[in-house]
Amino acid sequence: MDLKKNLTNLLNQQHICESLTVKEVETLLDYTELVTADKNQIIADVGEIGDALYFVISGEAGLIYDDNGRDMEVGRMKEGELMGEMSFFDRQPRLLRMIALEADTQMLKLTRPMYERLRVEHSYIAVNLLEHAIISLDHLVRRVSEQEASLTRYMFGPGKR
């Protein structure tokens, strides 16, 4: 089976493509490139303006916050999750570093120019991608909120701050 067919099959099982046809998934793949990162490789760094979105195909990526020289992991993005969307859409500098947590972490990379083309040429696919970005951000915020609430309960006891 060729790479495009494998990726199409994988994406068809993901939330991002649940309302897309196989042909539309193949079209989306035409606008992306497959990139691979080694363990601990920086995918995107703090301060950069997001010029691409990343969709994790295999492996895992960490979202790292620099707390005065001390790296704090604030989230993990696993297979099927989108990352880099906040800076990509608001064009503000990244607040988090994205690093590969596993060897051979594979991602689909959608650059800004290709996204702009996708928006014009296949707006339905672009809208699905945007909806997935919103859901991805929501999941990240919920996970971070739950972790913070658990830590607060652990440190101060239930109902105290």
Phi, psi and omega in degrees: 000135182280166185302315182298320180293319177299314179295321178299314179298317179296312181296326179299339180268358185260154179303323184302332185246012186297335180251018177254149173283167177301319180297320179293323176296317177299322178296315178303317179299327179296339182263356183246168171231145179275125177236149180236136179240141175281163178303133181070006176287136177284126178271316176209146188245161177304139176091341178285149171275130183296115178253003180203154170257150180233133178245116185288122180265316177208156184088203184208145178237145179255146174254116190244132176254133178271106180260082181052052177090355178250119180286128176239122178283125180250353179185161176231136178249125185250180180311131178093358183255150180261145176216157180090006188287328185296305180292328179299315185275325181267352177058031175257157180302144179296141177263342184235152173266137176253123179231151175284131180263347180230154175296144177057042173291122182253138181221151167267130181250125176247110182281161180303311179302322179288325176296317178300318177296316180301317179302320182281314188276332183214069187300326180298319179293318180297321178295318177300319179296317179297317177299320179294323178298318179296315179296319179299315177297318179300315180298318179296314180298318179296317179297315181295319179297317179296319179296318180295319179295319178296317179296318179298315178298321180294315185283321188244353182089164182298137174072009181239153177221000000 
